[in-house]
Amino acid sequence: MIRRSKVIAAGALALALSAVSAEAQTTVTMWTFLDPAKTSPREIALKQMIEDFEKANPDITIKVEPQDFAQMPSKFFLGHRTGSNPDVVWIDAKNVGGLLDSGAGADLDKLLTANWEGGDADIYVRAGYDAALREGKRTALPLFHGASVIYYRKDMLAEAGIDPDSLKSWDDLREAAKTLTVDKDSDGRIDVWGLGVPLAPLKTESTPVLISMLEGDTPVFDGCTPSYDTELGRQGLEMTAKLITDDKVTPQEALVLNVDDITDQIIAGRYAIAISSSLRFSTIAGKSEFGAENLGILPWPTWDGETSAPMPVSGWWTAAWSKSPQLDEAVKWIDYMVGNEGVMLWTKVGGQVPTRASLLTDPYFDQAENAWMKTMVSAWSTASWMEPTACNTRSLQSDLNEATAQVILEGMDLSEALQSAEKKFMDAQ
């Protein structure tokens, strides 16, 4: 009887301890477009990150609620007013301004970065790091950055005797593209195009029209007012149109090709050089027959070729809800995602360029298939550019693509096409 009483008492104690443990467990809910139950490189990285974090912090559970990436930001801004938000959210470049306006983001400088050992000197993409900084309050931190970039096939350039390091100016790029445009079987149809450019009205990337404007002394934007119709703007628009009409290194079908189409055609070997997103590198390398060792990224050219043009900054940021009941735990999780361990997982598993310069000493970056990451780091460190976060920039590149189509298909005057793009941008504000 005594033994039975002891057993019952021990069981009751275990249940009590279990209940206390359950009560001590904190769940941090996060909205992201990734699903750790799936198998893309970034989703695998996120799953590993969660497992490592929970192991190191057994009192915190991370609950991911995957969202549609296009609806997630506005849903979060609305949830701030209704009180139904997650503790952590991911924000893309075009919605950073909306986050700042909404007041939904907690001040991560006050809660987190002020306590970083060594400060923030290790963050080298300053345009991205300061994107969510307003009036001394930083409401989001970059998880990983992407950019519109120029991919090239190392094997194709080598076969043509072209040194990629020599492609410094726009004229250099055009001449190389002419050499690389090939009708292999002489049937009158091009088998490999020299330069692929996504010129569709939707789902596009930065094109030479925009990039060529960035090196000028006149800012492309004064607040939310665009200045496209400049000497550099006209020069860039004319050059982009001539890639199709005169140089014949870009197919006219590029006018309806979006970034997904261009990416698929890079994988299929249809382009020697092409513009897509740096975030697509692991996808292209993994699906193509030519492999990562034959895929490289060029810095953006300039008109005089003396330096590289600013590298655009896009990607994803993370924020903590300012009204989160689990704000301390949410910030701790964010600190892990953007810290050294998290960044290396985004890089080695997720295929993303590291956001911290100190990590580049890792031997991983000395491997030939990862050399492109150093190119990105160098370009962003030299000069980076981000769309104005206070503006509605969703139609920026689409408007410029429409201007390109108007010049090619309708023979529209360069200034008229660019002024039309300016008006469309202003109408969207």
FIDOVO-39795 format. One record per residue (C-alpha): x, z, y. Coordinates in steps of 0.2 Angstrom, whole numbers, padded with zeros to 4 digits, always signed. Example, Ala and Ser with C-alpha at 12.3 -4.5 7.8 and 13.67 -1.06 7.14 Angstrom:
2
+0062+0039-0022
+0068+0036-0005
***
This chain:
429
+0000+0000+0000
+0014+0005+0012
+0023-0012+0007
+0007-0022+0011
+0006-0013+0028
+0023-0018+0032
+0021-0036+0027
+0005-0037+0038
+0014-0029+0052
+0029-0041+0051
+0016-0055+0051
+0007-0049+0066
+0024-0047+0075
+0029-0065+0071
+0012-0072+0077
+0014-0062+0093
+0032-0068+0096
+0025-0086+0092
+0012-0084+0105
+0024-0077+0118
+0035-0092+0114
+0021-0104+0116
+0016-0096+0132
+0034-0098+0139
+0034-0117+0135
+0032-0128+0150
+0026-0146+0149
+0033-0158+0162
+0022-0174+0162
+0030-0190+0168
+0022-0207+0172
+0033-0222+0169
+0031-0240+0163
+0042-0237+0148
+0036-0230+0131
+0048-0220+0121
+0039-0224+0105
+0044-0243+0108
+0060-0251+0105
+0067-0260+0120
+0084-0254+0125
+0078-0244+0140
+0064-0236+0129
+0076-0231+0116
+0087-0223+0130
+0073-0213+0137
+0068-0207+0120
+0086-0201+0117
+0086-0193+0134
+0071-0183+0131
+0077-0177+0114
+0094-0172+0121
+0086-0163+0136
+0073-0154+0126
+0087-0148+0114
+0097-0141+0129
+0081-0134+0137
+0070-0128+0122
+0057-0120+0134
+0053-0137+0142
+0044-0151+0134
+0043-0169+0142
+0027-0178+0140
+0027-0196+0144
+0011-0205+0149
+0015-0224+0150
+0007-0233+0164
+0004-0251+0170
+0019-0253+0182
+0009-0263+0195
-0005-0249+0196
+0006-0234+0193
+0012-0231+0212
-0005-0233+0220
-0013-0222+0206
+0000-0209+0210
-0003-0210+0229
-0022-0208+0226
-0019-0193+0213
-0010-0184+0227
-0026-0183+0237
-0037-0178+0222
-0024-0166+0214
-0023-0176+0197
-0005-0181+0197
+0009-0180+0184
+0024-0169+0188
+0036-0184+0189
+0033-0202+0193
+0043-0218+0193
+0043-0229+0209
+0049-0247+0211
+0057-0254+0226
+0042-0261+0234
+0032-0245+0233
+0046-0233+0240
+0038-0235+0257
+0021-0230+0250
+0028-0215+0243
+0036-0209+0259
+0019-0213+0268
+0009-0203+0255
+0018-0187+0257
+0017-0185+0238
+0035-0183+0234
+0045-0167+0235
+0061-0166+0245
+0074-0168+0232
+0088-0165+0244
+0082-0148+0247
+0077-0145+0229
+0092-0154+0220
+0105-0164+0228
+0111-0150+0240
+0117-0141+0225
+0126-0155+0217
+0144-0151+0214
+0154-0163+0225
+0139-0169+0234
+0133-0187+0233
+0149-0196+0235
+0148-0203+0218
+0133-0213+0222
+0139-0230+0228
+0124-0240+0230
+0120-0232+0247
+0105-0244+0252
+0097-0238+0236
+0101-0220+0237
+0095-0219+0255
+0079-0230+0252
+0068-0214+0251
+0076-0205+0265
+0065-0202+0280
+0068-0189+0294
+0080-0179+0283
+0069-0178+0268
+0073-0188+0252
+0058-0190+0241
+0065-0201+0227
+0082-0204+0218
+0087-0220+0210
+0087-0221+0191
+0094-0238+0189
+0096-0253+0200
+0093-0271+0197
+0096-0286+0208
+0093-0305+0209
+0110-0311+0202
+0118-0328+0197
+0121-0329+0179
+0134-0341+0172
+0139-0347+0155
+0158-0343+0153
+0159-0355+0138
+0151-0370+0148
+0162-0367+0163
+0178-0365+0153
+0174-0382+0144
+0171-0390+0161
+0187-0383+0168
+0179-0372+0181
+0186-0355+0186
+0171-0344+0190
+0182-0334+0202
+0184-0350+0213
+0165-0351+0216
+0166-0342+0233
+0155-0353+0244
+0138-0362+0243
+0147-0378+0243
+0158-0372+0228
+0143-0367+0219
+0134-0384+0222
+0149-0394+0217
+0151-0384+0201
+0133-0386+0197
+0135-0405+0199
+0149-0405+0186
+0139-0394+0174
+0123-0405+0174
+0124-0415+0158
+0114-0428+0149
+0123-0425+0132
+0115-0439+0122
+0114-0452+0136
+0095-0453+0134
+0091-0452+0152
+0086-0434+0151
+0096-0419+0157
+0100-0407+0143
+0109-0394+0153
+0105-0391+0171
+0119-0385+0183
+0108-0372+0193
+0092-0364+0188
+0082-0356+0203
+0065-0347+0201
+0054-0355+0214
+0037-0351+0208
+0024-0343+0220
+0024-0327+0209
+0036-0317+0198
+0051-0324+0207
+0068-0317+0212
+0079-0319+0228
+0085-0337+0230
+0098-0345+0241
+0085-0346+0256
+0085-0327+0258
+0103-0323+0252
+0110-0336+0264
+0102-0327+0279
+0109-0310+0275
+0127-0314+0281
+0122-0317+0299
+0123-0306+0314
+0104-0307+0317
+0095-0295+0305
+0082-0304+0294
+0070-0291+0299
+0067-0281+0315
+0056-0267+0308
+0043-0277+0299
+0045-0293+0310
+0054-0307+0300
+0066-0319+0308
+0067-0333+0295
+0068-0348+0308
+0086-0346+0312
+0101-0357+0310
+0106-0349+0294
+0088-0349+0288
+0086-0367+0291
+0103-0371+0283
+0098-0361+0268
+0081-0369+0266
+0089-0386+0268
+0102-0383+0255
+0090-0375+0242
+0078-0391+0244
+0093-0402+0242
+0098-0394+0225
+0083-0403+0219
+0081-0419+0230
+0099-0424+0233
+0111-0414+0222
+0099-0416+0207
+0107-0400+0199
+0090-0391+0198
+0074-0399+0190
+0059-0401+0201
+0049-0391+0189
+0058-0376+0196
+0045-0376+0209
+0033-0368+0196
+0046-0358+0186
+0046-0339+0188
+0059-0327+0183
+0052-0326+0165
+0053-0345+0163
+0071-0345+0170
+0076-0331+0158
+0069-0340+0143
+0078-0356+0148
+0095-0347+0150
+0092-0340+0132
+0089-0357+0126
+0105-0364+0134
+0096-0375+0147
+0106-0369+0161
+0125-0367+0164
+0121-0356+0180
+0105-0348+0184
+0096-0335+0195
+0087-0321+0186
+0087-0302+0187
+0102-0291+0182
+0089-0280+0172
+0087-0295+0160
+0106-0295+0155
+0103-0285+0138
+0088-0296+0134
+0097-0313+0137
+0113-0307+0128
+0103-0300+0113
+0091-0315+0111
+0103-0329+0114
+0115-0338+0101
+0129-0338+0113
+0130-0319+0115
+0135-0306+0128
+0153-0311+0128
+0149-0328+0135
+0137-0322+0149
+0144-0317+0166
+0137-0313+0183
+0144-0320+0200
+0144-0312+0217
+0133-0321+0229
+0142-0334+0239
+0143-0336+0257
+0144-0351+0269
+0163-0349+0272
+0168-0341+0255
+0178-0328+0263
+0168-0314+0256
+0153-0311+0246
+0135-0310+0252
+0126-0293+0252
+0119-0290+0234
+0100-0286+0234
+0095-0269+0228
+0079-0267+0218
+0076-0256+0202
+0067-0240+0199
+0067-0223+0207
+0060-0206+0202
+0051-0193+0211
+0043-0176+0209
+0025-0172+0214
+0026-0161+0229
+0011-0151+0222
+0017-0149+0204
+0014-0132+0196
+0030-0135+0186
+0041-0141+0201
+0057-0132+0196
+0056-0139+0178
+0052-0156+0185
+0067-0156+0196
+0078-0150+0182
+0072-0165+0171
+0075-0177+0186
+0093-0170+0188
+0096-0174+0170
+0090-0192+0171
+0100-0196+0186
+0115-0185+0181
+0131-0191+0171
+0123-0189+0154
+0107-0198+0158
+0116-0212+0167
+0127-0215+0153
+0112-0216+0141
+0104-0229+0153
+0120-0238+0153
+0126-0238+0135
+0109-0238+0127
+0098-0245+0140
+0110-0259+0146
+0109-0254+0164
+0122-0254+0177
+0128-0235+0181
+0123-0228+0197
+0138-0216+0197
+0156-0224+0201
+0165-0210+0192
+0158-0216+0175
+0167-0233+0176
+0183-0225+0169
+0174-0224+0152
+0183-0237+0140
+0165-0244+0137
+0167-0254+0153
+0183-0262+0148
+0174-0272+0134
+0172-0290+0138
+0153-0290+0136
+0152-0276+0149
+0163-0283+0162
+0147-0289+0171
+0143-0271+0176
+0159-0270+0186
+0155-0286+0195
+0138-0278+0200
+0147-0262+0205
+0160-0271+0216
+0146-0282+0224
+0135-0267+0228
+0150-0257+0234
+0155-0271+0246
+0138-0274+0254
+0120-0270+0248
+0104-0275+0255
+0086-0269+0252
+0070-0275+0258
+0063-0264+0272
+0053-0250+0264
+0041-0247+0278
+0034-0265+0276
+0023-0274+0263
+0036-0285+0256
+0027-0291+0240
+0025-0309+0247
+0042-0310+0255
+0051-0322+0242
+0035-0330+0237
+0032-0336+0256
+0050-0343+0256
+0047-0352+0240
+0031-0360+0247
+0042-0365+0262
+0054-0373+0250
+0040-0382+0241
+0033-0388+0258
+0049-0396+0263
+0052-0405+0246
+0034-0410+0242
+0027-0413+0259
+0042-0417+0270
+0038-0402+0281
+0051-0399+0295
+0062-0384+0291
+0057-0374+0306
+0039-0377+0303
+0040-0371+0285
+0050-0355+0290
+0038-0351+0304
+0024-0353+0292
+0032-0341+0280
+0035-0328+0295
+0016-0329+0299
+0011-0326+0281
+0022-0311+0280
+0015-0304+0296
-0003-0307+0290
+0001-0297+0275
+0006-0281+0285
***
